[in-house]
Amino acid sequence: MPGAGKSTVGVVLAKILGYDFIDADLLIQKEEGRLLSKIIEDEGTEGFIKIENRVNASIKAENSVISTGGSVVYCPEAMEHLRRIGRTVYLEVPLPVLKKRLGDLKGRGVVLGAGQTIEGLFSEREPLYKKYADIVVNEGEGSLEDTLSAVLESIG
């Protein structure tokens, strides 16, 4: 979910492991030459998801931590590819905590349906996150250090 800490946890985890860090949203922006919010505005939700699927399904990486956008779970081809090249981690954050963390969702380049709320987005995505996750780490209201410890313990 947006606000779960994927990028923050990913960068620090990569440093701890001595891995590269790949932000899939930045790859999308680079390939498209536009900000995520502009891609969504220009292409619509479905068009953005096609682009997101193509970019994520083409990532080639070893010894890397990849942070994807939360909407990648709408891209079965990309999710299967990511699972083939590594392990997927779902940073599970309760909805009340996410609501505290989030500001302007549109400015963040979040894929929302017409009139969709954060509650609706959460209920739609959570089953998909769990479906594709090799590892689920419940963040709760814990610290970055707590989350990192949980992820490191889970990946062994």
C-alpha positions in Angstrom: 0.0 0.0 0.0 1.1 3.6 -0.5 2.7 4.7 2.8 3.8 1.2 3.9 7.4 2.2 3.7 8.5 0.1 0.7 11.1 2.6 -0.5 12.4 3.5 2.9 12.7 -0.1 4.1 14.0 -1.2 0.7 16.9 1.4 0.6 18.0 0.5 4.2 17.6 -3.2 3.6 19.8 -3.0 0.5 22.5 -1.1 2.4 22.5 -3.8 5.2 22.7 -6.6 2.7 25.2 -4.9 0.4 22.7 -5.2 -2.5 21.6 -2.7 -5.1 18.3 -0.9 -4.7 15.9 -0.6 -7.6 12.8 1.6 -7.3 10.4 0.3 -10.0 8.4 3.5 -10.0 11.5 5.4 -11.0 12.2 2.9 -13.7 8.7 3.5 -15.1 9.2 7.3 -15.0 12.6 7.0 -16.7 11.3 4.7 -19.5 8.2 6.9 -20.0 9.9 10.3 -19.5 7.0 11.4 -17.3 6.0 11.5 -13.7 3.7 8.7 -12.5 0.9 11.1 -11.9 1.3 12.4 -15.5 1.3 8.9 -16.9 -1.9 8.1 -15.0 -3.4 11.4 -16.1 -2.4 10.8 -19.8 -3.0 7.1 -20.1 -5.7 6.4 -17.5 -5.6 3.7 -14.8 -5.6 0.8 -17.3 -2.9 2.4 -19.5 -0.7 3.0 -16.5 -1.1 -0.6 -15.3 -0.1 -1.9 -18.8 3.0 0.2 -18.6 3.7 -0.9 -15.0 3.3 -4.5 -16.0 5.7 -4.2 -18.9 8.4 -2.4 -16.9 8.2 -4.7 -13.8 8.0 -7.9 -15.9 11.3 -6.8 -17.7 13.4 -6.1 -14.5 16.6 -8.1 -14.6 18.4 -8.1 -11.2 20.6 -10.1 -8.9 21.5 -9.2 -5.4 19.0 -6.4 -5.4 16.1 -5.1 -3.3 13.3 -4.0 -5.6 10.6 -1.6 -4.4 7.6 -1.7 -6.6 4.6 0.5 -6.7 1.6 -0.8 -4.8 -0.5 -1.2 -7.9 1.9 -3.8 -9.4 -0.4 -6.5 -7.8 -2.8 -5.7 -10.6 -0.2 -7.1 -13.0 -0.1 -10.9 -12.9 2.7 -11.2 -15.4 4.9 -8.8 -13.5 4.1 -10.4 -10.1 5.0 -13.9 -11.4 8.2 -12.5 -12.9 9.2 -10.9 -9.6 8.4 -14.1 -7.7 10.6 -16.1 -10.2 13.6 -13.7 -9.7 13.3 -13.4 -5.9 11.1 -13.4 -2.9 8.2 -11.0 -2.5 7.6 -9.3 0.8 4.3 -7.7 1.8 4.8 -4.9 4.4 1.4 -5.2 6.1 0.3 -2.0 7.7 -3.1 -1.5 9.4 -5.5 0.9 7.6 -5.6 3.4 10.5 -1.8 3.7 10.4 -1.8 4.1 6.6 -4.4 6.9 6.9 -2.2 8.7 9.4 0.9 8.5 7.0 -0.8 9.5 3.7 -1.3 12.9 2.3 -2.3 13.6 -1.3 -2.7 10.3 -3.0 -2.9 11.7 -6.5 0.3 13.6 -6.1 2.0 10.4 -5.1 1.0 8.7 -8.4 -1.4 6.3 -6.7 -3.7 4.3 -9.0 -7.3 5.0 -7.8 -10.6 4.2 -9.4 -13.1 7.0 -9.9 -14.3 8.0 -6.4 -12.2 5.3 -4.7 -11.2 6.0 -1.1 -8.2 4.7 0.8 -10.5 2.2 2.5 -11.7 0.9 -0.8 -8.2 0.7 -2.2 -7.1 -1.2 0.9 -9.9 -3.7 0.8 -9.3 -4.3 -2.9 -5.5 -4.7 -2.7 -4.9 -6.5 0.6 -6.0 -9.9 -0.7 -3.8 -9.5 -3.8 -0.8 -8.6 -1.6 -1.3 -11.7 0.5 -1.8 -13.8 -2.7 1.6 -12.8 -4.1 3.6 -12.5 -0.9 6.2 -15.1 -0.1 6.7 -13.3 3.2 4.3 -11.1 5.2 5.8 -8.7 7.7 3.3 -6.9 9.9 4.6 -3.5 10.6 1.9 -2.3 13.0 3.1 1.0 14.4 6.6 -0.3 14.9 9.8 1.5 14.0 11.9 1.2 10.9 14.3 -0.9 12.9 11.5 -3.3 14.0 10.4 -3.7 10.4 14.0 -4.2 9.1 14.6 -6.8 11.9 11.4 -8.7 10.9 12.3 -8.7 7.2 15.8 -9.8 7.8 14.6 -12.6 10.1 12.0 -13.7 7.5 14.4 -13.9 4.6 17.0 -15.7 6.7 
